[in-house]
Amino acid sequence: MLAMVLNGPRRPLEPEQREIPRPGPGQVLLKVRACAVCRTDLHVVDDELPGIRHPIVPGHEIVGEVVARGDGVSLRQGARLGVPWLGATCGACDYCRSGRENLCDEARFTGCQIDGGYAEYAVADARFCLRLPDALDDAHAAPLLCAGLIGYRSLRMAGDARRIGLYGFGAAAHIVAQVARFEGRVCYAFVREGDDAAAAFARKLGCTWTGSSEERPPVPLDAAILFAPVGALVPRALAAVRKGGTVVCGGIHMSDIPSFPYSLLWGERVLRSVANLTRRDGEEFLALAPRVPVRTHVTTFPLEAANEALERLRSGRLSGAAVLLPGR
């Protein structure tokens, strides 16, 4: 099989021919039908996360078809499944037993410690695979598995906020905006200075206002969600939310947050992070998505063009999400 492999930190992915892996007990072998390209994949390539295994096949927004099963797996042959970032947990620690498996210290992540979906086949723990809505084809379902899930968890962390600022209008924000509108919320999109295409995209998806992150929105926000991995945005977002408001950092990695006056946090404002996801998040969001209905905007690439897709993501030259299609 063809796999795009990261053989060391900050190196381009290299195409390799590998043997098709075999599933062990509790695992499924999936023929990868689509794998979305996530900003977390850039953090893996750039060596910005702890515990990255080398060599590693990136990719954690996998849509695949079950073609083989290990012992103890009851999933049917041919089932279409999604594989998210959270690939395994210990199942026994306080976090796992209290419904917070996303915080498990022994967690292992797809495309970081477990070979992911930048390949023609992938092996996954059957317990951490998710059933996908039939209404979405493979390419449009793939971004739901991280951009959608992390966006959904971030939105839930914002509580009942009605006016929500979205900093960084990429794959996650374009999904969150649709869910927020469905729930009767109002979105304000912050895009890069001069990025007229992103601003137009945000307005097309129903955002009430668009502006650069340097600007203040026309009204105080109830909450802000940061998808751009830029620590300097945190003080700006705190300044944009009203007293009692919440700023949610939705990324797995962020540049350092600069010091800021206590007055920005005072007034019972809340600053919090989102770490990974739980299987319950996946089940809830994938049940909600068809009701909205969520319509993902994707640009597709052949598997061999994974490096090009990553560079277009890095440079901000994408609307919505990039998706790799093996064998296309």
N, C-alpha and C positions, 0 to 999 in steps of 0.2 A: 504494500500500500504506500501511497505518497503521504508524507508528513512534513510540515514546515516546522523546523526545530530551532530552538534557541540554545546554542551550545556554550554560551558564556555571556556575562553581563555586557549590555550596550553593544551587542553585535546584531547584524542583520539576521533574520531567520534564514535557515538553509534548507533547501528541499532534500529530503532523504527518502530512499526506498527502504521500507521496513517490513518485517513479517507482520501479518495481521495478528493482533494479540488474542489470547484466549481468556475468557472470563473465568474467574475463580468462584468459590462458594459465595453466594449472595450477590454476584455481579451479573451484569448483562453486557454483551457485546453489541454495540450500535453501529450501523452503517450511517455515517454522518450525512445528513441531507442539507444542513445549513449550519453555519456558526457565525454569530454576530461578532463584530470587533468592538471591544470595550476600552474605555480609557484605562481601566485597570490593566489591560494587556500592555499598554505603554509603560505603566509603572513596573510591570514584570520585566519588560525588555530593558528598561532604564535602571534596573536593580534598586528600586526605591522601596521594596517591601522586604520584610524579614523572611528567611527560610525558603527562598526560591531554590528549587532543585535544578541543577544543570547536568546533562541536557534536559530540556523540558519542551513539550509541545503545548503552546499556549492555547487559550480559547475556553470560555466557560459560559457561553450562551448557545448551547448545542441543541439542535433538533436532530433526532436520530431515530432509526427504525431498528427494533430488536431483531438481530439475526442469529444470536446464540445466547444461551442462558447457563449460568453456573448452578451448582446444586443449591436447592432451597429457594429457588426463584419461581414464583407462580405467574409472573407477567407473561402474557401470551406472545408467541412468535409474531413478528410483524407489527407489534404495537408501536405507535409513534409517541416518543417521550422527549421531555426536555431535561437537560442537565445544567444546573446552575453552578455558581461559584462555590457554595458549600458542598463539599464532596464527601465528607465523613466527619463524625465526632466520636468521642469516647462513649457517650450514652450513659455514663455513670456519675459524672461530677455534679456538683450542686447546680451549675448552670444548666446542664442537660436535663436534670430532673425537675427543674423549676420553669421549664418552657423557654429558657434563654440559651438554647444550644448555639446560637450565633456567637456567644462569648466563650465557648469551650476552649480551654488552653491546649487541648490535643487535637483541635479541628485541623482538617486537611482540606486544601482548596484545589478545585479543578483548574488546570492550566498554570498552577504554581508549584504544588507538590505532586499532583496527579496529572498525568498527560491528558491534555484537553482536546478540543475539537478542530484545531487547525490540521486536520488529517482526514483521511477517507474512512477510518474506523476509530472508535474510542470505546474503552471499557469504563463502566461506572458502577457504583454501588446502587443496587436496585432500590434500596430504601430511600435514597436521596434524589431519585428521578421523579419528575412531575408529569402528570398528564396534561396535554395541551388542548386548547379549544379547537374544535374541528373547523370553525369558521375562518381561521387564518391559515394561509399556506405556510410552507416551511420558512421562506425568507422573511415574511412579515411576523411570524411567531418568534423567531430567534431573539430579537431585541427585548422581548418581554422578560427574558430569563435573567437579566441583570439590570439593564437600564429601567425596565418596568418594575422589577421587584424592589430594587433599592429606592427608586422613586416613590413607589407605594409606601415602603416603610418610612421614608422621610416625610411623606405627607401625613402619615398617621402620627409621627412624632410632633407634627405641628398642631396637633389637637384639632379644636373646632374653628381654627382661624379662618376668617372669611376672605380677607385681603392678603394675598400671598405673593411675595416677590421670588422670582426664579433667577438666580445668578448663574449664567452659563446656559445658553439655550441650545443644547445638543440632544443626544439620544434620550437621556433620562427626562430632561425638561419637556421635550415635545410629547412624551407620554403622560407625564404628570399633569400638564396643562389640560389634556383631554379629560382625565379623571376628575380634576378639580372643577372644571366647568360642569361636568355631569352631576357633581355634588353641590352645585350652586355657589361655588366660590368664584372669586375674581382674581385673575392673575396679572402680574406686572413683570415684564420680562426685561432683564438686564443683559445686554449683549456687548461684544467688543466694540470699542469706538470705531465708527465708520463701517461697521458690518451691516450694510443695508439689507443684504440677503437674509441674514438671521433675523433682523427686525421684521422684515416682511413675512417670513415664515411664522414667527411668533404671532403676528397679527392675524394671519390666515387661520391659525389654530385657536383664535378667540381671545388672545391676551388683550386686555383693555388699554395697556400703555406699554411702550417700549422705549428704552433709553440705554445709555452707557452706564457702567458701574460707577462712574464718577458722579452721576446725577442722583438727586433725590427724587423719589416718586412724587406724584402730585398730592398724595394723601399718606398719612402714616400707615404702615403695614401692620397687620396682626402677626405675621410670621414671614420669615425669609428662609429659603432653602438654597444652599450653596452647592452647586455641582462643579463649578470651576475650581480646580485644586490650588487656589491662590489665597494664601493666608491673609494678605492685605485686604481682602474683601470682608473679613469678619468685622473689623471696626465699622466699615461702611454700612454693612447690613444691620449692625446694632443701632447705628444712628438712624436707620430708616424705619425701624419697628417702634411701635408705640410702647408705653409702659405696660408691663405684663406680657409683652410679646416674646416670641421665641425665634431664635436663629438656629437652624439645623444644618450641620455640615454633613453632606451626603456622600462625600468621597472617602475612599480607603486611605488616601495619601493627600497631604496638603503641604505646601511650603510653609515656612515658619510664620506664625501670627505675630505681627508687630505689637509692641506695647501700646496700650490705649488708656485714656482716662477712665477712672471708675464710673464717672457720670454716664458713660455709654451703657454700662451694665446695670447701673442703679435703676430703681423703679421696677424692681422684680422682673426685669428681663431675664430670659433663660438662654444660655448657649449650650448646645449639646451636639454630640456626634451620633452617627449611625454606623454600626459595625455589622457588616455582612448581612445575613438574612436568616430566617428560620424556614423550615418546611411549611409551617402554618402560614407564613407570609405568602409563600408560593401558592398554596391552595386557595387562600382568600383572593389574592389578586387575579389568578387565572380564572376564577369563577366570576369575578367582577368585570374583567376586560371585555367579554362579549356583550355585556349589558350596556356598556358605555355608548357605542362600542369603540374600543381603542383601534385606531388605524395607524399603524407604524409607517413611517416614510423611510425607505431603504434605498441604498445604492449597492448593487451587487458586484462582486468580483470573483473571478476563478480562484481556487485555492492557491495556485502558484503566485498570485498577485497579492499575497498577504502583506508583504513589506510596503507595497504601494498603498494599500488600504490604511495601514498604520500611519504612514507619513501624511496622508490626507487628513486623518483624524488629528494628528499632532498639529498640523498647520491650520486647523479650523476650516478646511475646504470641504465640509460635508454638511448637508441638511438632513437631520434625522440620524440614521445609523448606517454603518457599512456592514455588509453581510457577505461571508465567503460561501461559495457554492462548490463543494468538491465534485469533480467529474463533469463540470459544466463548461 
